[in-house]
């Protein structure tokens, strides 16, 4: 996720609550300029400021970072795919068989609760 995309999501959450940058700044103790920088993607909040902002906006981190996990998983799958296809055919088959077995087991576990 780009800082700009994060900033846009962050701004939308603030606006959804009907808060101005000035009001959010007053509630968090952060400067209006800092809030503006975050919303425009010019600055990414430190952990402590992130927690302050998320709490004040009454949102969870996953609302703001929802696509980060997906992209990370895509990147990992792509990386593993490259590594897999660089192996000899017999090794590929063994690994794919094992993956298929693990997926089947996971599906069984996940359907038991339904």
C-alpha positions in Angstrom: 0.0 0.0 0.0 1.3 3.4 -0.8 1.3 6.2 1.8 -1.1 8.1 -0.5 -3.6 5.2 -0.5 -3.3 5.0 3.3 -3.8 8.7 3.5 -7.0 8.6 1.4 -8.5 5.9 3.5 -7.5 7.7 6.7 -9.1 10.9 5.4 -12.3 9.0 4.4 -12.6 7.6 8.0 -12.2 11.1 9.5 -14.8 12.6 7.2 -17.2 9.7 7.9 -17.2 10.8 11.5 -17.8 14.4 10.4 -14.5 15.6 11.9 -12.3 18.4 10.5 -8.5 18.1 10.6 -8.5 20.7 13.3 -10.9 18.7 15.5 -8.9 15.5 15.0 -5.7 17.4 15.9 -7.3 18.8 19.0 -8.5 15.4 20.1 -5.2 13.6 19.5 -2.7 16.3 20.5 -1.2 16.1 17.0 -0.8 19.1 14.8 -3.1 20.0 11.9 -0.1 20.0 9.6 0.8 16.4 10.7 -2.8 15.2 10.0 -2.7 16.9 6.6 0.7 15.3 5.8 -0.7 11.9 6.7 -3.8 12.4 4.6 -1.9 13.5 1.6 0.5 10.6 1.8 3.5 12.8 2.7 4.1 11.2 6.0 3.3 7.8 7.5 2.4 7.8 11.2 4.7 6.3 13.8 3.2 3.4 15.8 2.2 5.5 18.8 0.6 8.2 16.6 -1.1 5.4 14.5 -2.7 4.0 17.6 -3.9 7.5 18.7 -5.4 8.1 15.3 -7.1 4.7 14.9 -8.6 5.0 18.4 -9.9 8.5 17.9 -11.4 7.5 14.5 -12.9 4.4 16.1 -11.4 2.1 13.4 -9.3 -1.0 13.4 -6.0 -1.3 11.7 -7.4 -3.9 9.2 -9.8 -1.2 7.9 -6.9 0.9 6.9 -4.4 -1.9 5.9 -6.9 -4.3 4.4 -5.0 -4.8 1.1 -1.5 -5.1 2.7 -2.2 -8.7 3.8 -3.5 -9.7 0.4 -0.5 -8.2 -1.4 1.9 -9.8 1.0 0.2 -13.2 0.4 0.3 -12.7 -3.4 4.0 -11.8 -3.2 4.8 -14.9 -1.1 2.8 -17.2 -3.4 4.6 -15.8 -6.4 8.0 -16.2 -4.7 7.2 -19.9 -3.8 5.9 -20.6 -7.2 9.2 -19.4 -8.8 11.2 -21.5 -6.3 9.0 -24.6 -7.0 9.3 -24.4 -10.7 13.1 -24.2 -10.5 13.2 -27.6 -8.9 13.5 -31.0 -10.8 10.2 -32.5 -11.9 10.1 -35.3 -9.2 10.7 -32.8 -6.4 7.9 -30.5 -7.9 5.5 -33.5 -7.9 6.3 -34.4 -4.2 5.8 -30.8 -3.1 2.6 -30.4 -5.0 1.2 -33.6 -3.6 2.0 -32.5 -0.1 0.4 -29.1 -0.7 -2.7 -30.8 -2.1 -2.9 -33.0 1.0 -2.5 -30.0 3.4 -5.2 -28.0 1.5 -7.6 -30.9 1.8 -7.0 -31.2 5.5 -7.5 -27.5 6.0 -10.7 -27.6 4.0 -12.0 -30.5 6.2 -11.1 -28.5 9.4 -12.9 -25.4 8.1 -16.1 -27.2 7.0 -16.5 -29.0 10.4 -17.6 -25.7 12.0 -20.3 -25.0 9.4 
